Amino acid sequence: MPEKRLPKDLSKFDALVEIIARLRAPDGCPWDRKQTHSSLREYMLEECYEALAALDEGSAEKLRQELGDILLQVVLHAQIAGEAGEFRIGDVVEGINNKLVYRHPHVFGETKVKDAEEVVHNWEELKRAERGAETSMLASVPNRMPALAYAQEIQRRVADAGFDWKDIEGVVDKILEEVREFQEAAPGEERAREFGDLLFTLVNFGRRIGIDSETSLREANGRFFQRFTYMEDLCRQRGMTFASLSFSEQNKLWEEAKRGVK
């Protein structure tokens, strides 16, 4: 883009809107011009995962970059919608502002709350009012969420409506029941179904003790990746091939990797 066409202040939100509009113009970027809501889906998901990785890493600089990439996706979708006469970025901003004001009557209205838990309860009540009596409280949970996160969210919603065990012991008993059912299930489809039930109950247990299952498993995946690559490095340093080691030898390396990578 020639310098004379650049917005004067690149720190302004309007500058991003202007740049995206320019990229989508007839004489703009061929790649940006051919994009649609559908073609951009994978990029939106990818950017969200990269932002999560930055959060897990605790890097403010990476988070700044990834939030910018997500913002790019938001403005690009709004530009595409605007060209089709559907909505504009101003409508997106107005919509979320209205929602925030409506769902925070304790800040912008006269409602009084005593703690954060009451805020969450009121938030869900307002969402129910928005949905209407005929719509399930689970309907607005995106079913394309990662399975663990989806399970946790639908469990949280039904628990808020009172559909939950009274204490953690009830969840533990349910886990033991699901383990027995898994052990007794016939191999194949039945066992896979019982395994799903066991995972679902474990997610509920995690929720009850304050553990986010999606984050917990993502971190476990990260530890496994680091420890396995640590073992591969050890093998290269010692002139060994990992696949040629016995299972016992591999396990000894694994214990060494656990000491090296916490």
C-alpha positions as a printed NumPy array, in Angstrom:
array([[  0.   ,   0.   ,   0.   ],
       [  1.548,   3.363,  -0.988],
       [  2.461,   5.438,   2.035],
       [  0.106,   8.279,   1.012],
       [ -2.832,   5.88 ,   1.377],
       [ -1.947,   4.886,   4.934],
       [ -4.086,   6.273,   7.775],
       [ -2.276,   8.936,   9.768],
       [ -2.493,   7.231,  13.177],
       [ -2.104,   3.442,  13.089],
       [ -2.947,   3.175,  16.795],
       [ -6.598,   4.051,  16.12 ],
       [ -9.315,   1.442,  15.622],
       [-10.649,   3.418,  12.647],
       [ -7.264,   2.945,  10.948],
       [ -7.726,  -0.839,  11.017],
       [-11.243,  -0.501,   9.58 ],
       [ -9.875,   1.743,   6.822],
       [ -7.005,  -0.615,   5.995],
       [ -9.312,  -3.644,   5.753],
       [-11.7  ,  -1.709,   3.501],
       [ -8.744,  -0.764,   1.304],
       [ -7.585,  -4.383,   1.096],
       [-11.099,  -5.417,   0.035],
       [-11.4  ,  -2.648,  -2.569],
       [-11.481,  -3.515,  -6.307],
       [ -7.816,  -2.508,  -6.614],
       [ -6.866,  -4.003,  -3.239],
       [ -5.331,  -7.354,  -2.314],
       [ -6.445, -10.326,  -4.486],
       [ -6.331, -12.703,  -1.502],
       [ -8.352, -10.469,   0.823],
       [-10.894,  -9.706,  -1.909],
       [-11.701, -13.381,  -2.493],
       [-12.341, -14.214,   1.17 ],
       [-15.82 , -15.06 ,   2.473],
       [-17.268, -15.757,   5.908],
       [-16.911, -19.461,   5.166],
       [-13.324, -19.338,   3.887],
       [-12.206, -17.446,   6.997],
       [-13.619, -19.911,   9.526],
       [-10.402, -21.898,   9.923],
       [ -8.384, -18.718,  10.428],
       [-10.684, -17.452,  13.177],
       [-10.363, -20.75 ,  15.031],
       [ -6.594, -20.856,  14.524],
       [ -6.147, -17.323,  15.864],
       [ -8.214, -18.113,  18.949],
       [ -6.068, -21.157,  19.696],
       [ -2.898, -19.121,  19.234],
       [ -4.227, -16.536,  21.697],
       [ -4.88 , -19.354,  24.187],
       [ -1.312, -20.568,  23.698],
       [ -0.031, -17.054,  24.437],
       [ -2.124, -16.97 ,  27.605],
       [ -0.766, -20.359,  28.678],
       [  2.771, -19.147,  28.01 ],
       [  2.195, -15.967,  29.984],
       [  3.758, -13.814,  27.258],
       [  2.244, -10.318,  27.156],
       [  3.953,  -9.55 ,  23.84 ],
       [  2.622, -12.686,  22.139],
       [ -0.832, -12.045,  23.582],
       [ -0.773,  -8.517,  22.175],
       [  0.034,  -9.901,  18.736],
       [ -2.573, -12.651,  18.869],
       [ -5.324, -10.322,  20.059],
       [ -4.487,  -8.149,  17.074],
       [ -4.893, -11.151,  14.773],
       [ -8.308, -11.9  ,  16.312],
       [ -9.317,  -8.258,  15.911],
       [ -8.295,  -8.477,  12.264],
       [-10.681, -11.396,  11.803],
       [-13.525,  -9.486,  13.475],
       [-13.073,  -6.401,  11.288],
       [-12.621,  -8.476,   8.115],
       [-15.876, -10.36 ,   8.754],
       [-17.638,  -7.062,   9.43 ],
       [-16.27 ,  -5.599,   6.189],
       [-17.513,  -8.606,   4.202],
       [-20.911,  -8.308,   5.874],
       [-21.012,  -4.573,   5.164],
       [-20.335,  -5.138,   1.48 ],
       [-23.27 ,  -7.58 ,   1.41 ],
       [-25.546,  -5.092,   3.173],
       [-25.848,  -7.307,   6.265],
       [-24.236,  -5.226,   9.026],
       [-21.23 ,  -2.987,   9.666],
       [-18.542,  -2.865,  12.334],
       [-20.457,  -0.091,  14.095],
       [-23.418,  -2.461,  14.476],
       [-21.089,  -5.062,  16.035],
       [-19.731,  -2.527,  18.532],
       [-23.199,  -1.154,  19.319],
       [-24.548,  -4.664,  19.856],
       [-21.896,  -5.713,  22.354],
       [-22.113,  -2.361,  24.165],
       [-25.869,  -2.753,  24.555],
       [-25.414,  -6.316,  25.813],
       [-22.801,  -5.29 ,  28.375],
       [-24.963,  -2.472,  29.715],
       [-28.065,  -4.684,  29.864],
       [-26.263,  -7.549,  31.606],
       [-24.605,  -5.283,  34.191],
       [-27.559,  -3.572,  35.87 ],
       [-25.539,  -3.521,  39.106],
       [-23.085,  -1.146,  37.376],
       [-25.282,   0.824,  34.968],
       [-28.591,   0.522,  36.866],
       [-29.983,   0.277,  40.361],
       [-29.536,  -3.47 ,  40.982],
       [-27.484,  -4.385,  44.053],
       [-25.254,  -7.457,  44.297],
       [-23.184,  -8.776,  47.193],
       [-20.502, -10.754,  45.332],
       [-19.266, -12.15 ,  42.012],
       [-21.384, -15.298,  42.373],
       [-24.548, -13.21 ,  42.447],
       [-23.348, -11.351,  39.357],
       [-23.03 , -14.689,  37.514],
       [-26.486, -15.778,  38.703],
       [-28.065, -12.51 ,  37.504],
       [-26.206, -12.799,  34.195],
       [-27.738, -16.221,  33.581],
       [-31.21 , -14.961,  34.532],
       [-30.905, -12.139,  32.012],
       [-29.735, -14.588,  29.346],
       [-32.769, -16.765,  30.05 ],
       [-35.029, -13.768,  29.578],
       [-33.338, -13.037,  26.243],
       [-33.742, -16.643,  25.059],
       [-37.409, -16.909,  25.899],
       [-39.234, -19.705,  27.694],
       [-39.354, -22.013,  24.662],
       [-35.582, -22.091,  24.059],
       [-33.308, -24.529,  25.864],
       [-30.677, -23.052,  28.154],
       [-28.163, -25.207,  26.258],
       [-29.128, -23.976,  22.799],
       [-26.689, -21.056,  22.749],
       [-23.645, -23.164,  23.658],
       [-21.666, -23.575,  20.393],
       [-21.573, -27.298,  19.642],
       [-18.33 , -26.822,  17.706],
       [-16.472, -25.985,  20.902],
       [-13.747, -28.47 ,  21.893],
       [-15.526, -31.421,  23.507],
       [-14.126, -30.931,  27.018],
       [-14.952, -27.224,  27.05 ],
       [-18.439, -27.92 ,  25.684],
       [-19.074, -30.56 ,  28.361],
       [-17.949, -28.191,  31.088],
       [-20.146, -25.344,  29.85 ],
       [-23.355, -27.371,  29.514],
       [-22.73 , -28.914,  32.937],
       [-22.223, -25.455,  34.427],
       [-25.491, -24.236,  32.956],
       [-27.615, -27.125,  34.188],
       [-25.92 , -26.951,  37.595],
       [-26.956, -23.3  ,  37.828],
       [-30.525, -24.533,  37.355],
       [-30.078, -26.989,  40.236],
       [-29.388, -30.149,  38.22 ],
       [-26.23 , -31.274,  40.012],
       [-25.018, -33.438,  42.884],
       [-25.284, -31.814,  46.291],
       [-21.684, -32.617,  47.193],
       [-18.436, -33.807,  45.629],
       [-18.908, -37.313,  47.049],
       [-21.839, -37.802,  44.687],
       [-19.605, -37.037,  41.72 ],
       [-16.922, -39.438,  42.985],
       [-19.529, -42.187,  43.323],
       [-20.648, -41.495,  39.761],
       [-17.062, -41.764,  38.505],
       [-16.701, -45.166,  40.168],
       [-20.022, -46.251,  38.641],
       [-18.877, -45.158,  35.176],
       [-15.573, -47.021,  35.596],
       [-17.457, -50.22 ,  36.437],
       [-19.78 , -49.768,  33.462],
       [-16.793, -49.203,  31.194],
       [-15.104, -52.365,  32.482],
       [-18.265, -54.401,  31.908],
       [-19.028, -52.962,  28.466],
       [-18.581, -55.056,  25.35 ],
       [-15.666, -54.025,  23.106],
       [-16.535, -51.628,  20.316],
       [-19.384, -49.147,  20.252],
       [-20.673, -49.903,  23.752],
       [-17.256, -49.462,  25.339],
       [-16.678, -46.226,  23.418],
       [-20.016, -44.89 ,  24.703],
       [-19.147, -45.792,  28.295],
       [-15.731, -44.181,  27.895],
       [-17.486, -40.987,  26.805],
       [-19.712, -41.128,  29.892],
       [-16.628, -41.525,  32.079],
       [-14.919, -38.523,  30.467],
       [-18.095, -36.469,  30.869],
       [-18.232, -37.283,  34.594],
       [-14.54 , -36.474,  35.054],
       [-15.183, -33.066,  33.503],
       [-17.939, -32.531,  36.056],
       [-15.573, -33.517,  38.865],
       [-13.016, -31.013,  37.588],
       [-15.634, -28.279,  37.415],
       [-16.707, -28.939,  40.991],
       [-13.15 , -28.52 ,  42.297],
       [-12.36 , -25.483,  40.153],
       [-10.354, -27.131,  37.355],
       [-10.946, -26.153,  33.73 ],
       [-10.735, -29.492,  31.909],
       [ -9.812, -28.033,  28.523],
       [ -6.941, -26.028,  30.002],
       [ -5.819, -28.923,  32.195],
       [ -5.616, -31.345,  29.266],
       [ -3.975, -28.749,  27.018],
       [ -1.273, -28.223,  29.657],
       [ -0.866, -31.996,  30.063],
       [ -0.422, -32.274,  26.283],
       [  2.223, -29.568,  26.461],
       [  4.108, -31.364,  29.233],
       [  4.008, -34.633,  27.305],
       [  5.325, -32.909,  24.175],
       [  8.197, -31.307,  26.091],
       [  9.112, -34.518,  27.897],
       [  8.97 , -36.667,  24.769],
       [ 11.127, -34.25 ,  22.77 ],
       [ 13.492, -34.186,  25.775],
       [ 13.809, -37.97 ,  25.488],
       [ 14.485, -37.669,  21.754],
       [ 17.24 , -35.137,  22.474],
       [ 18.783, -37.494,  25.035],
       [ 18.763, -40.302,  22.475],
       [ 20.5  , -38.147,  19.877],
       [ 23.108, -37.052,  22.426],
       [ 23.78 , -40.689,  23.397],
       [ 23.778, -42.073,  19.858],
       [ 20.602, -44.104,  20.377],
       [ 17.377, -44.514,  18.408],
       [ 14.299, -44.179,  20.586],
       [ 12.215, -46.701,  18.635],
       [ 14.927, -49.362,  19.034],
       [ 14.878, -49.181,  22.852],
       [ 12.943, -51.689,  24.905],
       [  9.826, -50.532,  26.726],
       [ 11.737, -50.709,  30.017],
       [ 14.538, -48.539,  28.614],
       [ 12.028, -46.067,  27.238],
       [ 10.374, -45.839,  30.655],
       [ 13.732, -45.097,  32.298],
       [ 14.226, -42.267,  29.813],
       [ 10.711, -41.044,  30.587],
       [ 11.505, -40.831,  34.291],
       [ 14.657, -38.902,  33.423],
       [ 12.629, -36.556,  31.238],
       [ 10.114, -35.998,  34.056],
       [ 12.969, -34.874,  36.282],
       [ 14.28 , -32.612,  33.52 ],
       [ 10.942, -31.107,  32.506],
       [  8.492, -30.285,  35.276]])
